[in-house]
Amino acid sequence: MYKKKITRELYQLFFRDVYNQRKSKGSEVTKVESNPFDAVRGKTIREIYVKQLDVMGASVYDTSRTGNKLQRFMSDHLHINTQEKTLRKNMLLFKEGDKIDPLLMKENERILRQSTVLLDARLVPINEDEEGVDVMVIVQDVWPILPEGSFSGLDNFGVGFTNQNVKGWTHSSTNIVRWRGRDTLQRLGFRSIYTVPYIKRSYISGQAGFIWERDLKHQYLKFEKPFVTVETKYAGSFDMGFHEVREYKKKTDNLDSTLIYPVQRAYLDMWGGRAFKLGKSDENQTKRLVFASRFYSYAYLKRPEVSADSNRAYWNQTNLLFSVGFSNRNYRRDVLIFGFGRTEDVPIGSMVTATVGRSRTEFGTRGYAGIRMSKGGYLPRQYGYLYGLVDMGSFLKAGEPHQGVLNVSANYFTPLMRLGLSQVRQFMNLRYTKGFNRDPLEYINLTDKYGIRGVNSDRLIGKKRLNLGLETVLFTPGSFLGFRGAHFAYVDLGLISDAGKVWRGPLYHAYGLGIRLRNEHLTFNTIELRLSYYPNVPALSSPFRVGVSGATSLQLMDFDISAPDIVPLR
């Protein structure tokens, strides 16, 4: 297209080479792991400057880059940037006059990138001299407006939108209306959720929601503060509301019948935690000992029939849990893992947490004990990244365990490998889940995100599951209107059993390939087009399926410690 002036102009209007390292050394795909504040440790911050880039076309690693005419028009006339006052007062963990702490600056940069309103962020020391240093805060917003809804005809449609940055305040607002003209249970449904993610510099978030839909009714109010950084001393949350869901259940010994019933409950849930630094040396600056306690209560208004030996998940209960844990968390910056070019913060470290507690129910009091251990990091000699998790817990009554769960999982991905101008990664996910002494209506499945992706078969249920997923992803160079592509091919293998050895059952498998498209400057989900082949998945009309879906961005498991919890069966 470069041979003619007209076609060259068309190409430059729509396409951009973003990974072409032959043209530009030092693009987004090069090494990004470094901390420029190590060289100015302990110096006084004199001035803080905020540089806000255009929402389209620019990059925090190349601030001189500008978008094309269409991107500049959208950035200048159709978007309101996050207010600088909000950035300074609510999102920065440092202020003028503070001493430079390299770890805090790196953590603050990571937190900015995790925000739903920012695509990327970078903190840079400038104007250094003997008296101090200035800090440049470079941020780039993400397009905040996301249309919501679906359309299957004039008697079945939904319409709405989400604004993730109301008036540049970082507030989020979701409003959706749904109409089902032929539904005999409920024709009109709607949901409205409003979130304030930063209450000043406390990093306390508040959210209120009102959902009134056919199979889900939920009204709630929630305030939460996590252990945002390794320096955070206190964390906790307060959550109360009313929840109703229409459940569709099958008994594992009778897959031909379906039980349908509404479950209503009022709940109150709150927890608090305190983190203590272990030592003052540089080696111990990311290590923490965390103590936490949690109180929560469920009162059911509608539920299945319960007894002392059945449907224990629906008992009225008041639980008090305590936990103690060790956490060593750090992060390494990387690209092209689950993102399409934005900076990704990969967790590195380990975590061990022990939880004990008491549950007071309408059928007596029982104890609880659980343990969680995880470790992850980059392997030596550039062999990739490996993460492992063991999560186990059970209720105890008269010395006997019941409603217990064992989860063991491992995740691995290779380093980026060059293939021409493209980049390739290989992913592997292995998971084993076992529920022991569970009730008949408590089971796990082997479909969609829990095993064989792309199907939701109610025939693949049981109490034990073993699944392996393999995927190769090719990140292609260039972009079209800001959309970047990633081709993928995958194999999913899975075993599931209700009783006996899980590996004695049939091996279910699926094969597929497709492409993912995403413009990370927009809040839209990733568009995924997939062709799949299911040789032996039961109850499918055809072994081949073509799917188009919107997929949310995945994230790696972190090593932070939060509320003491009952290990879920899922």
C-alpha positions as CSV (number, residue, x, y, z in Angstrom):
1,M,0.0,0.0,0.0
2,Y,3.0,2.3,0.3
3,K,3.6,2.3,-3.4
4,K,0.8,4.9,-4.0
5,K,0.2,8.1,-2.1
6,I,-3.6,7.5,-1.6
7,T,-3.2,3.9,-0.4
8,R,-0.3,5.0,1.8
9,E,-2.5,7.6,3.5
10,L,-5.2,5.0,4.0
11,Y,-2.8,2.6,5.6
12,Q,-1.4,5.2,8.0
13,L,-5.0,6.2,8.9
14,F,-6.1,2.7,10.0
15,F,-3.0,0.6,10.7
16,R,-0.1,1.0,13.1
17,D,2.9,-1.3,13.5
18,V,3.3,-1.7,17.2
19,Y,5.6,-4.7,17.6
20,N,7.8,-4.2,14.5
21,Q,11.2,-4.3,16.2
22,R,13.0,-4.2,12.9
23,K,11.7,-0.6,12.5
24,S,12.0,0.6,16.0
25,K,14.3,-0.7,18.7
26,G,12.9,-0.3,22.2
27,S,9.2,-0.7,21.5
28,E,6.6,-2.1,23.9
29,V,7.9,-5.6,23.5
30,T,11.4,-5.0,24.9
31,K,12.4,-5.4,28.5
32,V,10.3,-3.1,30.8
33,E,11.5,-4.3,34.2
34,S,13.5,-1.6,35.9
35,N,13.0,0.9,38.7
36,P,14.4,4.3,37.9
37,F,13.9,5.4,41.6
38,D,16.7,3.2,42.9
39,A,19.2,5.9,41.9
40,V,17.4,8.6,43.8
41,R,16.5,6.7,47.0
42,G,16.0,9.0,50.0
43,K,15.9,12.3,48.1
44,T,13.1,14.8,48.8
45,I,10.3,15.2,46.3
46,R,10.1,18.8,45.3
47,E,7.4,19.0,42.7
48,I,4.9,16.5,41.2
49,Y,4.0,16.9,37.6
50,V,1.1,15.1,36.0
51,K,1.2,14.4,32.2
52,Q,-2.0,13.0,30.8
53,L,-1.7,11.4,27.4
54,D,-4.4,11.2,24.7
55,V,-6.7,8.3,25.3
56,M,-6.0,7.1,21.7
57,G,-2.7,6.6,19.9
58,A,-0.2,7.6,22.6
59,S,2.0,5.4,24.8
60,V,3.5,5.9,28.3
61,Y,6.8,4.5,27.0
62,D,6.9,6.8,24.0
63,T,5.2,10.1,24.9
64,S,6.1,11.7,21.6
65,R,3.9,9.3,19.7
66,T,0.6,10.7,18.5
67,G,-2.4,9.1,17.0
68,N,-4.0,9.6,13.6
69,K,-6.7,12.2,12.9
70,L,-9.5,10.0,14.0
71,Q,-7.8,9.1,17.3
72,R,-6.9,12.7,18.1
73,F,-10.5,13.8,17.4
74,M,-11.9,11.1,19.7
75,S,-9.3,12.0,22.4
76,D,-9.9,15.7,22.2
77,H,-13.7,16.0,21.7
78,L,-15.3,12.7,22.8
79,H,-13.5,12.0,26.1
80,I,-13.0,13.6,29.5
81,N,-9.7,12.7,31.1
82,T,-9.5,11.7,34.8
83,Q,-9.4,14.9,36.8
84,E,-5.8,15.8,37.8
85,K,-7.1,16.8,41.3
86,T,-8.5,13.2,41.7
87,L,-5.2,11.7,40.6
88,R,-3.2,13.8,43.1
89,K,-5.5,13.4,46.1
90,N,-6.9,9.9,45.7
91,M,-4.5,7.8,43.6
92,L,-1.0,8.9,44.6
93,L,0.6,7.4,47.7
94,F,3.2,10.1,48.0
95,K,3.2,13.9,48.1
96,E,5.6,16.8,47.8
97,G,8.1,16.9,50.7
98,D,8.2,13.1,51.1
99,K,11.4,11.1,50.8
100,I,11.8,8.8,47.7
101,D,11.0,5.2,48.6
102,P,11.7,3.1,45.4
103,L,9.4,0.2,46.5
104,L,6.5,2.6,47.3
105,M,7.0,4.3,43.9
106,K,7.0,0.9,42.1
107,E,3.9,-0.2,44.0
108,N,2.1,3.1,43.3
109,E,2.8,2.6,39.5
110,R,1.4,-0.9,39.7
111,I,-1.8,0.3,41.5
112,L,-2.4,3.0,38.9
113,R,-2.2,0.4,36.2
114,Q,-4.7,-1.8,38.0
115,S,-7.2,1.0,38.0
116,T,-10.3,0.5,35.8
117,V,-9.9,4.0,34.5
118,L,-6.3,3.9,33.4
119,L,-4.8,1.9,30.6
120,D,-1.2,2.4,31.7
121,A,1.0,4.5,34.0
122,R,4.6,5.4,34.5
123,L,6.4,7.3,37.3
124,V,9.7,9.0,36.3
125,P,12.2,11.0,38.4
126,I,13.3,14.2,36.6
127,N,15.4,17.3,37.4
128,E,17.5,15.6,40.0
129,D,20.1,17.6,41.9
130,E,21.7,17.6,45.4
131,E,18.6,19.3,46.9
132,G,16.0,16.8,45.6
133,V,14.1,15.5,42.7
134,D,10.9,16.1,40.8
135,V,8.5,13.3,39.9
136,M,6.7,13.1,36.5
137,V,3.4,11.0,36.7
138,I,2.5,9.9,33.2
139,V,-0.9,8.3,32.8
140,Q,-3.2,7.3,29.9
141,D,-6.9,6.9,30.4
142,V,-8.9,4.0,28.9
143,W,-12.1,4.8,27.0
144,P,-14.7,4.7,29.8
145,I,-18.1,4.1,28.0
146,L,-19.1,0.5,27.4
147,P,-22.5,-0.3,25.7
148,E,-24.3,-3.1,27.4
149,G,-27.1,-5.4,26.3
150,S,-28.3,-7.9,23.7
151,F,-31.0,-8.2,21.0
152,S,-33.0,-11.3,20.0
153,G,-36.1,-9.5,18.8
154,L,-38.5,-6.9,19.9
155,D,-39.8,-9.2,22.6
156,N,-36.4,-10.1,24.0
157,F,-33.7,-7.4,24.3
158,G,-31.5,-5.5,26.7
159,V,-30.0,-2.1,26.5
160,G,-27.7,0.0,28.8
161,F,-24.2,1.2,29.3
162,T,-21.4,1.4,31.8
163,N,-19.4,4.6,32.4
164,Q,-16.2,3.6,34.3
165,N,-15.1,7.3,34.8
166,V,-18.1,9.5,35.5
167,K,-17.0,13.1,34.9
168,G,-13.4,12.2,35.4
169,W,-13.9,11.3,39.1
170,T,-13.0,7.6,38.6
171,H,-16.5,6.7,39.7
172,S,-18.2,3.8,37.9
173,S,-21.9,3.6,36.9
174,T,-23.8,0.7,35.3
175,N,-27.4,0.9,34.2
176,I,-29.1,-1.9,32.1
177,V,-32.8,-2.5,31.3
178,R,-33.9,-6.0,30.1
179,W,-37.3,-6.9,28.4
180,R,-38.6,-10.5,27.9
181,G,-42.0,-10.1,26.5
182,R,-42.9,-13.8,26.5
183,D,-41.5,-14.7,29.9
184,T,-44.2,-15.8,32.3
185,L,-42.1,-15.3,35.4
186,Q,-40.8,-11.7,34.9
187,R,-40.8,-9.6,31.8
188,L,-39.0,-6.4,32.9
189,G,-35.6,-6.5,34.6
190,F,-33.0,-4.0,35.4
191,R,-29.7,-3.4,37.2
192,S,-28.0,-0.3,38.6
193,I,-24.6,-0.3,40.2
194,Y,-22.6,2.7,41.4
195,T,-19.0,2.4,42.6
196,V,-16.6,5.0,44.2
197,P,-13.2,3.3,44.0
198,Y,-11.2,5.8,46.0
199,I,-12.4,7.6,49.1
200,K,-9.6,10.1,49.3
201,R,-6.1,8.6,49.7
202,S,-7.4,5.8,52.0
203,Y,-8.0,3.4,49.0
204,I,-11.3,2.5,50.6
205,S,-13.9,1.8,47.9
206,G,-17.7,2.0,48.2
207,Q,-20.3,0.3,46.1
208,A,-24.1,0.2,46.1
209,G,-26.1,-2.1,43.8
210,F,-29.7,-2.8,42.9
211,I,-30.3,-5.8,40.6
212,W,-33.9,-7.0,39.8
213,E,-33.7,-9.6,37.1
214,R,-35.4,-12.9,36.3
215,D,-33.0,-15.3,38.0
216,L,-31.1,-12.8,40.2
217,K,-32.2,-10.2,42.6
218,H,-29.6,-8.5,44.7
219,Q,-29.5,-5.3,46.7
220,Y,-26.4,-4.5,48.7
221,L,-24.0,-1.9,50.1
222,K,-20.3,-2.6,50.4
223,F,-17.2,-0.8,51.6
224,E,-13.8,-2.4,51.2
225,K,-10.1,-1.7,51.6
226,P,-7.6,-4.5,50.6
227,F,-4.0,-4.8,51.4
228,V,-3.2,-2.5,48.5
229,T,0.5,-2.5,48.8
230,V,3.1,-4.3,50.9
231,E,3.2,-1.2,53.1
232,T,-0.5,-1.3,53.9
233,K,-1.1,-2.0,57.6
234,Y,-4.9,-2.3,57.9
235,A,-7.5,-3.8,55.6
236,G,-11.1,-4.9,55.8
237,S,-14.6,-4.7,54.4
238,F,-18.3,-4.3,55.4
239,D,-20.9,-5.9,53.2
240,M,-24.7,-6.2,53.8
241,G,-27.6,-7.0,51.6
242,F,-30.4,-9.2,50.3
243,H,-29.7,-11.9,47.7
244,E,-32.1,-14.1,45.7
245,V,-31.2,-16.5,42.9
246,R,-33.1,-19.0,41.0
247,E,-31.1,-22.2,41.0
248,Y,-31.2,-25.0,38.5
249,K,-29.7,-28.2,40.1
250,K,-29.3,-31.9,39.2
251,K,-28.6,-34.9,41.3
252,T,-25.5,-36.7,40.3
253,D,-27.3,-40.0,40.5
254,N,-30.2,-38.8,38.3
255,L,-29.1,-36.5,35.5
256,D,-32.4,-36.7,33.6
257,S,-34.3,-34.5,36.2
258,T,-33.7,-30.9,37.0
259,L,-34.7,-29.2,40.3
260,I,-35.6,-25.5,40.1
261,Y,-36.1,-23.4,43.2
262,P,-35.5,-19.9,44.4
263,V,-33.0,-19.3,47.2
264,Q,-33.4,-16.1,49.3
265,R,-31.1,-14.9,52.0
266,A,-30.2,-11.8,53.9
267,Y,-26.6,-11.5,54.9
268,L,-24.0,-9.4,56.8
269,D,-20.3,-9.9,56.2
270,M,-17.4,-7.9,57.7
271,W,-13.7,-8.6,58.3
272,G,-10.5,-6.8,59.4
273,G,-6.8,-7.5,59.2
274,R,-3.5,-6.1,60.4
275,A,-0.2,-6.6,58.6
276,F,3.2,-6.5,60.4
277,K,6.5,-6.0,58.6
278,L,9.1,-8.7,59.2
279,G,12.5,-7.0,59.6
280,K,13.9,-3.7,58.2
281,S,16.5,-5.1,55.8
282,D,16.0,-4.8,52.0
283,E,15.6,-8.6,51.8
284,N,12.6,-8.5,54.2
285,Q,10.9,-5.3,52.9
286,T,8.2,-7.3,51.0
287,K,7.6,-9.9,53.8
288,R,4.6,-9.5,56.0
289,L,2.8,-11.4,58.8
290,V,-0.9,-10.9,58.6
291,F,-3.6,-11.5,61.3
292,A,-7.3,-11.3,60.3
293,S,-10.7,-12.1,61.6
294,R,-14.1,-12.3,59.9
295,F,-17.8,-12.4,61.0
296,Y,-20.6,-13.2,58.6
297,S,-24.2,-14.4,59.0
298,Y,-26.7,-15.8,56.5
299,A,-30.5,-15.9,57.2
300,Y,-32.5,-17.8,54.6
301,L,-36.0,-16.8,53.7
302,K,-36.4,-19.4,50.9
303,R,-34.4,-22.5,50.3
304,P,-34.6,-26.3,49.7
305,E,-35.7,-28.5,52.5
306,V,-32.9,-28.9,55.0
307,S,-32.1,-31.3,57.8
308,A,-29.2,-32.2,60.1
309,D,-27.7,-34.4,57.4
310,S,-28.7,-32.7,54.1
311,N,-28.4,-29.5,52.2
312,R,-26.0,-28.1,54.7
313,A,-25.0,-25.3,52.3
314,Y,-28.5,-23.8,53.0
315,W,-28.3,-23.8,56.8
316,N,-28.9,-20.5,58.6
317,Q,-25.5,-19.8,60.1
318,T,-23.3,-17.4,61.9
319,N,-19.6,-17.9,61.3
320,L,-16.5,-16.5,63.0
321,L,-13.1,-17.1,61.4
322,F,-9.6,-16.3,62.3
323,S,-6.5,-16.5,60.1
324,V,-2.7,-16.0,60.3
325,G,-0.6,-15.8,57.2
326,F,2.8,-15.1,55.8
327,S,3.1,-13.2,52.5
328,N,6.1,-12.3,50.4
329,R,4.8,-10.4,47.4
330,N,6.6,-8.6,44.7
331,Y,6.0,-7.8,41.0
332,R,7.8,-7.9,37.8
333,R,6.7,-6.0,34.7
334,D,6.1,-7.8,31.5
335,V,4.0,-7.7,28.3
336,L,2.0,-9.9,26.1
337,I,0.7,-12.4,28.6
338,F,-3.0,-11.8,28.9
339,G,-2.8,-8.3,27.6
340,F,-2.2,-7.0,24.0
341,G,0.7,-4.6,24.7
342,R,-0.1,-2.8,28.0
343,T,2.3,-3.3,30.9
344,E,1.3,-6.3,33.0
345,D,2.5,-6.7,36.6
346,V,3.4,-10.4,37.2
347,P,3.2,-11.5,40.9
348,I,6.3,-13.1,42.3
349,G,6.5,-14.5,45.8
350,S,4.8,-16.9,48.2
351,M,2.0,-17.1,50.6
352,V,0.9,-19.4,53.5
353,T,-2.4,-18.9,55.4
354,A,-4.0,-21.0,58.1
355,T,-7.7,-20.4,59.0
356,V,-9.7,-21.7,61.9
357,G,-13.2,-20.9,63.2
358,R,-16.6,-21.8,64.5
359,S,-19.9,-22.0,62.7
360,R,-23.1,-21.7,64.7
361,T,-26.1,-23.2,62.8
362,E,-29.7,-24.2,63.4
363,F,-28.5,-27.8,63.8
364,G,-25.6,-27.1,66.2
365,T,-22.1,-25.7,66.3
366,R,-19.2,-27.0,64.2
367,G,-15.6,-26.1,63.7
368,Y,-13.7,-25.2,60.6
369,A,-10.0,-25.5,59.6
370,G,-8.2,-24.7,56.3
371,I,-4.8,-24.0,54.9
372,R,-3.7,-22.3,51.7
373,M,-0.2,-22.3,50.2
374,S,1.0,-20.8,47.0
375,K,4.3,-19.9,45.3
376,G,5.2,-18.4,41.9
377,G,7.9,-16.8,40.0
378,Y,10.1,-16.7,36.9
379,L,12.2,-19.8,36.4
380,P,16.0,-19.4,36.1
381,R,17.7,-19.2,32.7
382,Q,14.5,-17.7,31.1
383,Y,12.5,-20.9,31.2
384,G,9.2,-19.1,31.8
385,Y,6.9,-18.5,34.8
386,L,5.4,-21.2,37.1
387,Y,2.7,-20.8,39.8
388,G,1.4,-23.5,42.2
389,L,-1.5,-23.5,44.7
390,V,-2.7,-25.9,47.3
391,D,-6.0,-24.9,49.0
392,M,-7.7,-27.3,51.5
393,G,-10.4,-26.8,54.1
394,S,-13.3,-28.6,55.8
395,F,-15.9,-28.2,58.5
396,L,-15.5,-30.5,61.5
397,K,-18.1,-31.9,63.8
398,A,-17.4,-34.6,66.5
399,G,-14.0,-35.0,64.9
400,E,-15.5,-35.9,61.5
401,P,-14.8,-33.7,58.4
402,H,-17.7,-32.7,56.1
403,Q,-18.3,-30.3,53.3
404,G,-14.5,-30.4,52.6
405,V,-12.6,-29.3,49.5
406,L,-9.1,-29.9,48.1
407,N,-7.8,-27.7,45.3
408,V,-4.4,-28.2,43.7
409,S,-3.4,-26.2,40.6
410,A,-0.4,-25.2,38.5
411,N,-0.1,-22.5,35.8
412,Y,2.9,-22.1,33.5
413,F,3.7,-19.9,30.5
414,T,6.9,-19.7,28.4
415,P,8.9,-16.6,27.7
416,L,8.1,-14.7,24.6
417,M,9.5,-16.4,21.5
418,R,10.1,-14.6,18.2
419,L,8.4,-15.8,15.0
420,G,9.3,-13.3,12.4
421,L,7.7,-10.0,13.5
422,S,5.2,-11.9,15.8
423,Q,5.6,-13.1,19.3
424,V,4.6,-16.5,20.7
425,R,3.8,-17.9,24.1
426,Q,2.8,-21.4,25.3
427,F,0.4,-21.7,28.3
428,M,-0.4,-24.7,30.5
429,N,-3.0,-24.9,33.2
430,L,-3.4,-28.0,35.4
431,R,-6.1,-28.4,38.1
432,Y,-7.4,-31.0,40.5
433,T,-10.5,-30.5,42.6
434,K,-12.0,-32.9,45.1
435,G,-15.1,-32.4,47.3
436,F,-15.5,-34.8,50.1
437,N,-18.5,-35.6,52.3
438,R,-20.6,-33.2,50.3
439,D,-24.4,-33.2,49.9
440,P,-26.0,-34.5,46.7
441,L,-26.8,-31.0,45.4
442,E,-23.2,-29.9,45.9
443,Y,-21.1,-30.7,42.8
444,I,-18.6,-29.4,40.4
445,N,-18.6,-29.4,36.6
446,L,-16.1,-29.9,33.8
447,T,-17.5,-27.3,31.4
448,D,-16.5,-23.8,30.2
449,K,-13.9,-22.1,32.4
450,Y,-13.7,-25.1,34.7
451,G,-12.5,-27.6,32.1
452,I,-13.8,-28.0,28.5
453,R,-14.2,-24.5,27.3
454,G,-17.1,-23.4,25.1
455,V,-19.7,-25.9,26.4
456,N,-22.1,-26.0,29.3
457,S,-23.2,-29.6,29.6
458,D,-25.1,-30.6,32.7
459,R,-23.9,-34.2,32.1
460,L,-20.3,-33.4,33.1
461,I,-20.8,-33.1,36.9
462,G,-19.4,-34.9,39.9
463,K,-17.4,-34.5,43.1
464,K,-13.8,-35.0,41.7
465,R,-12.3,-33.3,38.7
466,L,-8.9,-33.4,36.9
467,N,-8.3,-31.2,33.9
468,L,-5.4,-29.9,31.7
469,G,-5.5,-27.0,29.3
470,L,-2.8,-26.3,26.7
471,E,-2.8,-23.2,24.6
472,T,-0.4,-21.6,22.1
473,V,-0.9,-17.9,21.4
474,L,0.6,-15.9,18.5
475,F,0.6,-12.1,19.0
476,T,0.6,-10.5,15.6
477,P,2.3,-7.2,14.7
478,G,0.3,-4.2,13.7
479,S,-3.2,-2.9,14.6
480,F,-6.4,-1.9,12.9
481,L,-8.2,1.1,14.3
482,G,-6.4,0.3,17.6
483,F,-7.5,-3.4,17.6
484,R,-4.6,-5.9,18.0
485,G,-4.9,-9.6,17.3
486,A,-3.8,-12.8,18.9
487,H,-4.2,-16.2,17.1
488,F,-4.6,-19.2,19.4
489,A,-4.8,-23.0,19.3
490,Y,-5.8,-25.1,22.3
491,V,-6.4,-28.6,23.7
492,D,-8.6,-29.2,26.7
493,L,-8.5,-32.6,28.5
494,G,-10.7,-33.5,31.5
495,L,-11.8,-36.2,33.9
496,I,-14.7,-36.0,36.3
497,S,-16.3,-38.5,38.7
498,D,-18.9,-38.6,41.4
499,A,-17.3,-41.6,43.2
500,G,-14.3,-43.8,42.9
501,K,-11.0,-42.9,41.2
502,V,-11.3,-39.9,38.9
503,W,-8.9,-41.3,36.3
504,R,-11.0,-44.4,35.8
505,G,-13.7,-42.4,34.0
506,P,-13.8,-41.4,30.3
507,L,-11.3,-38.8,29.2
508,Y,-13.2,-35.8,27.7
509,H,-11.3,-33.7,25.2
510,A,-11.7,-30.7,23.0
511,Y,-9.6,-29.0,20.3
512,G,-9.9,-25.6,18.8
513,L,-8.4,-22.5,17.2
514,G,-9.4,-18.9,16.8
515,I,-8.5,-15.3,17.1
516,R,-8.8,-12.7,19.8
517,L,-9.2,-9.0,19.0
518,R,-8.9,-6.2,21.5
519,N,-8.4,-2.5,21.6
520,E,-7.0,-1.9,25.1
521,H,-7.8,1.8,24.9
522,L,-11.5,0.8,25.1
523,T,-13.4,-0.8,28.0
524,F,-14.9,-3.4,25.6
525,N,-14.3,-7.1,26.4
526,T,-11.9,-9.0,24.2
527,I,-13.7,-10.3,21.0
528,E,-13.1,-14.0,20.6
529,L,-13.9,-16.0,17.5
530,R,-13.4,-19.8,18.0
531,L,-13.8,-23.0,16.0
532,S,-14.0,-26.0,18.3
533,Y,-14.2,-29.8,18.0
534,Y,-15.7,-31.9,20.8
535,P,-15.2,-35.7,20.0
536,N,-17.0,-37.1,23.0
537,V,-18.7,-34.4,25.0
538,P,-22.3,-35.7,25.7
539,A,-25.6,-34.1,24.7
540,L,-24.1,-31.9,21.9
541,S,-26.1,-31.7,18.6
542,S,-22.8,-31.5,16.7
543,P,-19.1,-32.2,17.6
544,F,-18.2,-28.9,15.8
545,R,-19.0,-25.5,17.2
546,V,-18.3,-22.0,16.0
547,G,-18.5,-19.4,18.8
548,V,-18.2,-15.6,19.0
549,S,-18.0,-14.2,22.5
550,G,-16.8,-11.4,24.7
551,A,-14.0,-12.5,27.1
552,T,-12.8,-10.6,30.1
553,S,-9.1,-10.2,30.6
554,L,-7.5,-12.9,32.8
555,Q,-5.2,-12.1,35.6
556,L,-2.5,-14.1,37.4
557,M,-3.1,-15.1,41.0
558,D,-1.6,-12.7,43.6
559,F,0.1,-13.4,46.9
560,D,-1.9,-10.9,49.0
561,I,-3.9,-12.0,52.0
562,S,-7.5,-11.0,52.4
563,A,-10.5,-12.1,54.4
564,P,-10.5,-15.5,56.1
565,D,-12.7,-17.7,53.9
566,I,-14.3,-21.1,53.6
567,V,-12.7,-22.9,50.6
568,P,-15.4,-22.9,47.9
569,L,-16.3,-26.0,45.8
570,R,-16.3,-24.8,42.2
